[in-house]
Amino acid sequence: MRDGFKPAAAIFDFDGTLADSMWVWDEVDREFARRRDLPFSNEDKERIAALGFEGTAVWMIERFGLEESIEDLMDEWYELASESYAREVRLKPGAEAFVCQLKRQGIPVAIATSLSRGMLEPALDNNGVRSLFDELVVCEEVCEGGKSTPAVYIETARRLGVDLSSCVVFEDVARAARSAKAGGARVVGVRDDHAQQVRPELLEAADLFIQDFCELLAE
């Protein structure tokens, strides 16, 4: 870390942090809204950013008065997005190299994500990096409310055998960054071009902000 902090473990978000993947959800949102003629706005996108898969489905049903079930919405999103994750989503510049650097330093690494496991694992496999991570923790499997609370970070740290206060968390969404900090973690904000309109909030929430992981690579 640039400030001299050596974490006991590193916890990474996936979408928009490790991976350049938010374009997939832009396409899913557009198609989902088109099919129902919904007025889905940028403000709506910001509200669901840290809710998790199931939490987003609940919010959508309440927001737009949809008659479909939570499972129906999640199945539709999975169908729309899964092929892109399995074949097209790529890691951000420097991400793999930085994770490898942490591993060489003896620092365990994990992913804590709102993404479903059925999309996360194929994306990691397609990029050849699944084996680099000591734990893959999915919000919908361990807590309610996605990343609106520190629960998923606390559970991820527990699985790594450390306290969250000794961890660094990498996030691209301000609400998630605030949750990680509320749990005691050091937080690094990661630039994502799909979240430019809320970047000031992330700058305020994070202890450190980077343009990409190349900034953290040892020379």
C-alpha positions in Angstrom: 0.0 0.0 0.0 1.2 3.5 -0.8 0.7 4.8 2.7 2.7 2.0 4.3 -0.2 0.0 5.7 0.3 -3.7 5.3 -3.0 -5.5 5.5 -3.6 -8.9 7.0 -5.8 -9.7 4.0 -7.2 -8.0 0.9 -10.9 -8.2 -0.1 -11.9 -7.2 -3.6 -15.3 -6.4 -5.1 -15.6 -7.8 -8.6 -17.9 -5.8 -10.8 -16.4 -2.4 -11.7 -13.4 -3.0 -9.3 -11.4 -6.1 -10.4 -13.4 -6.4 -13.7 -14.5 -4.1 -16.4 -18.0 -5.5 -16.3 -20.5 -2.8 -15.7 -21.2 -2.4 -19.4 -22.9 -5.8 -19.1 -25.4 -4.4 -16.6 -26.0 -1.2 -18.7 -27.2 -3.6 -21.5 -29.2 -5.7 -19.1 -30.9 -2.6 -17.6 -31.7 -1.2 -21.0 -33.2 -4.5 -22.2 -35.1 -5.1 -19.0 -36.6 -1.6 -19.0 -37.4 -1.9 -22.8 -39.3 -5.1 -22.3 -41.6 -3.4 -19.7 -41.4 0.2 -20.9 -40.0 1.3 -17.5 -38.5 4.8 -16.9 -35.2 3.4 -15.5 -32.9 6.4 -14.7 -29.3 6.9 -13.7 -30.5 7.7 -10.2 -32.2 4.3 -10.1 -28.9 2.6 -11.1 -27.1 4.4 -8.2 -29.7 3.2 -5.7 -29.3 -0.5 -6.6 -25.5 -0.4 -6.9 -24.9 -2.0 -3.5 -28.1 -4.0 -3.0 -27.1 -7.4 -4.4 -29.0 -9.5 -6.9 -32.0 -10.4 -4.7 -32.1 -7.0 -3.1 -32.2 -5.3 -6.5 -35.1 -7.6 -7.5 -37.0 -6.6 -4.4 -36.4 -3.0 -5.0 -37.5 -3.2 -8.7 -40.7 -4.9 -7.8 -41.5 -2.2 -5.2 -40.3 0.7 -7.3 -42.2 -0.2 -10.4 -45.1 -2.2 -9.0 -44.1 -5.3 -11.0 -46.2 -8.5 -10.6 -43.3 -10.9 -11.3 -41.6 -12.7 -8.5 -38.1 -12.1 -7.2 -37.0 -15.4 -8.7 -38.5 -14.4 -12.1 -36.5 -11.2 -12.2 -33.2 -12.9 -11.1 -33.7 -15.6 -13.7 -34.2 -13.0 -16.5 -31.1 -11.0 -15.5 -29.0 -14.2 -15.2 -30.1 -15.2 -18.7 -29.3 -11.8 -20.1 -25.9 -11.4 -18.5 -24.4 -14.9 -18.1 -22.9 -15.4 -21.5 -21.2 -12.0 -21.4 -19.6 -12.9 -18.1 -18.5 -16.3 -19.3 -17.0 -15.1 -22.6 -16.4 -11.3 -22.7 -15.8 -9.7 -19.3 -12.1 -8.9 -18.7 -10.1 -7.9 -15.7 -9.0 -4.2 -15.3 -5.4 -3.1 -16.1 -3.0 -4.3 -13.4 -5.6 -6.3 -11.5 -4.1 -9.8 -12.0 -0.6 -8.5 -11.4 -1.5 -6.8 -8.2 -3.3 -9.8 -6.8 -0.3 -11.9 -7.7 1.9 -9.4 -5.9 -0.2 -9.7 -2.7 0.1 -13.4 -2.9 3.8 -13.3 -3.2 3.8 -11.1 -0.1 1.9 -13.7 1.8 -1.3 -11.7 2.0 -4.5 -13.8 1.5 -7.0 -12.4 -1.0 -10.7 -12.8 -1.4 -13.6 -11.6 -3.5 -16.8 -10.3 -1.8 -19.4 -9.6 -4.5 -23.1 -8.9 -5.0 -22.8 -10.9 -8.3 -24.2 -14.4 -8.3 -21.7 -17.3 -8.1 -23.1 -18.6 -11.4 -21.7 -15.5 -13.2 -18.6 -14.9 -11.0 -16.9 -18.3 -11.3 -17.2 -18.5 -15.2 -15.8 -15.0 -15.5 -12.8 -15.9 -13.2 -12.3 -19.1 -15.1 -12.3 -17.4 -18.5 -9.6 -15.0 -17.2 -7.7 -17.9 -15.7 -7.5 -16.4 -12.2 -9.9 -18.3 -10.0 -7.1 -20.2 -8.2 -5.6 -16.9 -7.1 -8.3 -16.2 -4.6 -8.5 -17.9 -1.2 -12.2 -17.2 -0.8 -15.1 -16.3 -3.1 -17.9 -14.8 -1.0 -21.3 -14.0 -2.5 -23.7 -11.6 -0.8 -26.9 -13.5 -1.5 -25.3 -16.6 0.2 -24.3 -15.0 3.4 -26.4 -11.9 4.2 -29.4 -9.8 3.4 -29.2 -6.4 2.0 -26.1 -6.9 -0.2 -23.4 -4.4 0.6 -25.7 -1.9 2.4 -24.2 -3.3 5.7 -20.7 -4.6 6.6 -21.9 -8.1 6.9 -20.4 -9.6 3.8 -17.0 -8.0 4.5 -17.1 -9.3 8.1 -17.9 -12.8 6.9 -15.2 -12.7 4.3 -12.6 -11.6 6.8 -13.7 -14.4 9.2 -13.2 -17.0 6.4 -9.7 -15.6 5.9 -9.0 -16.0 9.6 -8.5 -12.3 10.3 -10.4 -9.3 11.7 -12.0 -6.9 9.2 -10.1 -4.0 10.9 -6.8 -5.5 9.7 -8.1 -5.8 6.0 -8.0 -3.6 3.0 -11.2 -3.5 0.9 -11.2 -2.5 -2.8 -14.5 -1.0 -4.0 -15.8 1.1 -6.9 -19.2 2.1 -5.3 -19.4 4.7 -2.5 -22.2 3.0 -0.6 -20.3 -0.3 -0.4 -17.1 1.6 0.5 -18.9 3.2 3.4 -20.2 -0.1 4.6 -16.7 -1.6 4.6 -15.4 1.4 6.5 -18.2 1.1 9.0 -17.0 -2.5 9.7 -13.5 -1.1 10.4 -11.7 -1.9 7.1 -9.2 0.3 5.3 -10.9 1.1 1.9 -9.3 1.8 -1.5 -11.6 3.3 -4.1 -11.1 2.1 -7.7 -12.0 4.3 -10.6 -14.7 2.9 -12.9 -15.8 4.9 -15.9 -19.4 3.7 -15.5 -19.6 5.4 -12.1 -18.2 8.8 -13.0 -21.3 10.7 -11.8 -20.9 9.4 -8.2 -17.0 9.5 -8.1 -17.0 12.4 -5.6 -18.9 10.3 -3.1 -16.3 7.5 -3.5 -13.4 9.9 -3.1 -15.0 11.0 0.2 -15.7 7.5 1.4 -12.4 5.9 0.6 -9.0 6.2 2.4 -7.2 6.0 -0.9 -8.4 6.4 -4.5 -6.6 4.8 -7.5 -7.2 5.1 -11.3 -6.2 1.5 -11.8 -4.2 -1.2 -10.0 -1.0 -0.4 -11.9 -0.5 2.4 -9.4 0.0 -0.2 -6.6 2.5 -2.4 -8.4 6.0 -2.6 -6.9 8.6 -1.3 -9.2 
